[in-house]
């Protein structure tokens, strides 16, 4: 079974989480048989290892970690690859996928440009 983790920075402000949770709900509607959860780098829970462990307890064997970052800074270039390497080492039986950050996706860039001029 495959699952999706929407991985974001995190914030102490509960309102910051609302857009992430909205994306989570939309993914769940689009893929009702695919578990989807949010995980955070810092300041919020669950963190990535906790989210992975929770999904594995549900029988998941493939996990797609989607970096929900617009900018590709240190967290995406350095921290996330280290975290992914630790997960792969800790769970060799699990298939992990980590596409580029959403901020690099041409569809999102086009959407943001359309929003800017509308």
C-alpha positions as CSV (number, residue, x, y, z in Angstrom):
1,X,0.0,0.0,0.0
2,X,1.3,3.5,-0.9
3,X,0.9,6.6,1.3
4,X,1.6,10.3,0.9
5,X,3.3,12.6,3.5
6,X,3.0,16.3,2.9
7,X,6.2,17.6,4.5
8,X,6.3,21.2,5.5
9,X,8.3,23.5,7.7
10,X,5.9,23.9,10.6
11,X,4.8,26.8,12.8
12,X,3.6,27.4,16.3
13,X,0.6,29.3,14.9
14,X,-2.3,26.9,14.4
15,X,-3.7,29.0,11.6
16,X,-0.5,28.4,9.6
17,X,-1.5,24.7,9.4
18,X,-4.9,25.3,7.6
19,X,-3.6,25.4,4.0
20,X,-1.6,22.2,4.6
21,X,-4.6,20.5,6.1
22,X,-6.7,21.7,3.1
23,X,-4.2,20.1,0.7
24,X,-4.3,17.0,2.8
25,X,-8.1,16.9,2.5
26,X,-7.9,17.4,-1.3
27,X,-5.5,14.6,-1.7
28,X,-7.7,12.4,0.4
29,X,-10.7,13.2,-1.9
30,X,-8.6,12.6,-5.1
31,X,-7.1,9.3,-3.8
32,X,-9.5,8.0,-1.2
33,X,-7.7,4.6,-0.8
34,X,-4.3,6.3,-0.2
35,X,-3.4,7.3,3.3
36,X,-2.2,10.9,3.4
37,X,-0.8,12.9,6.4
38,X,1.1,16.0,7.1
39,X,4.5,16.0,8.8
40,X,6.7,18.9,9.8
41,X,10.4,19.8,10.1
42,X,10.0,21.8,13.3
43,X,7.6,23.7,15.6
44,X,4.7,21.3,14.8
45,X,3.8,17.7,15.2
46,X,4.1,15.1,13.9
47,X,7.7,15.1,12.7
48,X,8.6,13.1,9.7
49,X,9.9,9.9,11.5
50,X,6.7,9.9,13.6
51,X,4.5,10.2,10.5
52,X,6.4,7.4,8.8
53,X,6.1,5.1,11.8
54,X,2.3,5.8,12.0
55,X,1.9,4.9,8.3
56,X,3.9,1.8,8.6
57,X,1.7,0.6,11.5
58,X,-1.2,0.8,9.1
59,X,0.6,-1.6,6.7
60,X,2.0,1.0,4.3
61,X,5.0,-0.3,2.2
62,X,5.6,2.7,-0.1
63,X,5.8,6.3,1.1
64,X,5.9,9.4,-1.1
65,X,7.3,12.4,0.9
66,X,6.2,15.6,-0.9
67,X,8.3,18.6,0.2
68,X,5.7,21.4,0.5
69,X,8.3,24.2,0.2
70,X,8.1,27.1,-2.2
71,X,11.8,28.0,-1.8
72,X,14.5,25.5,-2.1
73,X,16.7,26.5,0.7
74,X,18.9,24.6,3.3
75,X,16.0,22.6,4.6
76,X,15.2,21.1,1.2
77,X,18.8,20.9,-0.1
78,X,20.4,19.6,3.1
79,X,18.1,18.6,5.9
80,X,15.5,16.7,4.0
81,X,18.0,14.5,2.1
82,X,19.6,13.6,5.4
83,X,16.3,12.7,6.9
84,X,15.3,10.6,3.9
85,X,18.7,8.7,4.1
86,X,18.0,8.0,7.8
87,X,14.5,6.7,6.9
88,X,15.8,4.5,4.1
89,X,18.5,3.1,6.4
90,X,16.0,2.5,9.3
91,X,13.3,1.0,7.1
92,X,15.1,-0.9,4.2
93,X,11.9,-2.8,3.5
94,X,10.0,0.4,2.6
95,X,10.1,2.1,-0.7
96,X,10.5,5.9,-0.3
97,X,10.0,8.5,-2.9
98,X,10.8,12.2,-2.5
99,X,10.1,14.4,-5.6
100,X,11.5,17.9,-5.9
101,X,9.9,20.6,-3.7
102,X,6.5,21.8,-4.9
103,X,8.1,25.3,-5.5
104,X,10.1,23.8,-8.4
105,X,7.1,22.3,-10.1
106,X,6.2,24.2,-13.3
107,X,2.4,23.7,-12.8
108,X,2.6,25.4,-9.4
109,X,4.8,28.2,-10.8
110,X,2.2,28.8,-13.6
111,X,-0.6,28.8,-11.1
112,X,1.1,31.3,-8.9
113,X,1.8,33.6,-11.9
114,X,-1.9,33.3,-12.9
115,X,-3.0,34.3,-9.3
116,X,-0.6,37.2,-9.3
117,X,-2.1,38.8,-12.5
118,X,-5.7,38.0,-11.8
